Amino acid sequence: MNADGLLIIGCGWIARRHAAAARRLGIPLVFASRDVERARGYARTFGGVAAYGDYAEALRDPRAAGVIVCTPHDRHLGDAREAFKAGKHVLIEKPLARTLDEGDEIIATARAAGRVLMVAEQFHFMPAFRRVKSLLDSGRLGEPRELHLIARGFGARRGWRLATESAGGGALIDGGIHYVHNLRWWGGEVRRVMALRPPQTVMGMEGEDAITLLAELESGAVGLVSNSIGAPGLFRQQWSTVTGTRGSCLADNRGRFVLVRGEGGTRLSFFRRDVRGYEAMLRTFREAMTRGTAVETDGASGRADLAIVLAAYRSLADRHPVDVDAVGVARC
């Protein structure tokens, strides 16, 4: 039997994004949830070839060569460990883990098993954001000076996302880590961070519902990440700007357009295919499984993103800037 399918562990809302992209790509899907009826419902909706109510049983299905881990953050280590033990490659939802120790164990387990580990950072694969990266790599913007990544809106949290024990933190580790990744990807490694948070709006949530992170990059550029789910009455506003020595660009964080202005004139680019990047990410994961190694969003990259988040949390607690190296960031 050919093992060319993917097993999705955890049937929450993010699993729908992965499943819809896999269906468009014609990838056979196996679903697993601790609620077997939920897994069966996903299989019916997305044309899955099997559904299980037990993760261990699902991992024995020979049709799946890889696993997409979509479980809560506190389950990432255990679920990834079991997937590697079963001989599967792993695409794990961000964040890689709640702590660097957990992340290191996941990376070491993947290495010992000789299997691919990728972090499901779809922002890295969004066509609009890859356009920003190409503008930087080509020199169109010159040397980066300032990067601003802004996401404002209002959204209640439920279930495991309310507790710092299961989530590992609040808005930054859950959703804001996307923007942290782009900050590193576009601007280079982060040297130092200072973080502040306003009074809480989303009551019942133990972690922060809003945070602003100021970062000093190794190049000398300055980055600002401002992420909030606690802004009632405000339309969802998400954008990123990169200013360089030759020009600037504005990217819609939902991936619909990129505007660039500078010495080379003005250009507005629109994006309509695979806007959220899930198809490109799944194709890259399958190529990595065939090749035997990940070349994008690997474990080291996910660990570096996590280290910046944890440095921001330390800055919140200590109320002073924190050197990212002090929390053990892995260079990648």
C-alpha positions, 0 to 999 in steps of 0.5 A, spaced: 500 500 500 502 506 498 503 511 503 502 518 500 497 520 505 497 525 511 494 524 518 491 530 521 491 529 529 486 534 532 480 536 529 479 543 531 478 549 526 485 550 524 485 542 521 479 545 517 484 549 513 489 544 512 484 539 510 481 544 505 488 545 502 489 537 502 483 536 498 484 541 493 491 538 492 488 531 492 492 528 498 489 522 501 487 524 508 486 520 515 483 524 521 483 522 528 480 526 534 479 523 541 471 524 539 471 519 534 464 522 531 468 529 530 473 525 526 468 522 522 464 528 520 471 531 518 472 525 514 465 526 510 466 533 509 473 533 506 473 526 503 477 523 508 479 515 507 479 513 514 477 516 521 479 514 528 477 516 535 484 513 538 491 517 536 495 511 537 490 507 532 491 512 527 498 512 527 498 505 525 494 507 518 499 505 513 496 510 508 499 516 512 506 517 511 506 524 515 502 527 520 499 534 521 499 535 529 493 540 530 492 539 537 493 544 543 500 547 545 501 542 551 500 536 547 505 538 541 511 534 545 507 528 546 503 527 540 510 529 536 513 524 540 508 518 538 508 520 531 516 520 530 515 513 534 510 510 529 515 512 523 511 518 521 514 525 518 511 531 522 508 538 520 506 541 527 502 547 528 505 553 531 508 554 536 513 548 536 512 548 543 510 552 550 518 552 552 524 551 549 526 545 553 519 542 549 522 544 543 529 541 543 526 535 545 521 535 539 527 537 535 532 531 538 526 526 537 525 528 530 533 527 529 533 520 532 527 518 528 530 520 522 524 523 520 522 530 517 520 536 522 516 542 519 513 547 523 506 549 520 507 557 519 503 558 513 505 566 513 512 563 510 508 560 504 503 566 503 504 569 496 504 576 498 509 575 504 514 571 499 513 577 495 515 582 500 521 577 502 523 577 494 523 585 494 528 585 500 532 579 497 533 583 490 535 590 493 529 593 491 528 596 498 535 597 500 537 595 507 532 594 512 531 600 517 524 599 520 519 593 520 512 594 523 507 588 523 500 590 526 494 586 527 488 589 531 481 586 532 477 583 537 476 575 539 474 571 544 478 565 546 475 559 549 477 552 552 484 551 552 486 557 549 484 561 556 489 557 560 497 559 560 498 552 562 495 549 556 497 555 551 503 557 554 501 564 554 496 569 551 495 572 544 503 573 542 504 565 542 498 563 539 497 568 533 502 573 534 508 568 533 506 569 525 508 576 526 514 574 530 516 569 524 515 574 519 520 579 523 525 574 523 524 572 516 524 579 513 529 583 517 534 578 520 535 575 527 533 579 533 538 581 538 534 584 544 526 585 545 522 590 550 515 588 551 509 592 554 501 590 555 495 594 556 490 592 561 486 586 559 480 586 555 478 579 554 476 577 561 477 570 563 483 569 559 489 568 563 494 570 558 495 577 555 490 579 550 494 584 547 502 586 547 507 590 543 514 588 542 519 593 540 525 589 537 532 591 535 535 586 530 542 584 529 543 588 522 541 595 527 534 595 524 528 596 528 522 592 529 515 593 532 510 587 533 503 589 535 498 584 536 491 585 539 485 580 540 482 585 545 480 591 541 472 591 541 469 595 536 475 596 531 475 592 525 480 587 523 486 591 521 492 587 519 498 590 515 505 590 515 510 595 512 518 595 511 522 601 510 529 600 507 534 605 504 531 605 497 524 604 498 518 602 502 512 596 502 506 595 505 503 588 505 496 586 507 496 581 512 491 577 510 495 576 503 491 580 498 496 585 496 503 588 496 504 596 495 511 598 494 514 605 492 521 608 492 526 609 487 524 604 482 517 607 482 510 605 485 507 598 484 501 594 486 500 587 486 494 583 488 494 575 490 488 571 489 491 564 489 493 560 495 492 567 498 493 563 505 499 559 503 496 552 505 497 549 499 504 551 498 506 549 505 503 542 504 507 541 497 513 543 501 512 538 506 511 532 502 517 534 498 521 534 504 518 528 506 521 525 499 527 529 500 528 527 507 530 534 510 526 540 511 529 546 508 523 551 510 520 552 517 524 547 520 525 545 527 530 550 528 526 556 525 520 554 529 525 554 536 528 561 534 521 564 533 519 561 540 525 564 543 523 571 541 516 570 544 519 567 550 524 573 551 518 578 550 514 574 556 520 575 560 521 582 558 513 583 561 515 580 567 521 583 569 519 590 565 526 591 562 529 589 555 531 582 554 537 579 550 534 574 546 540 570 546 539 569 554 533 565 552 537 560 548 535 562 541 538 557 536 541 561 530 538 558 523 
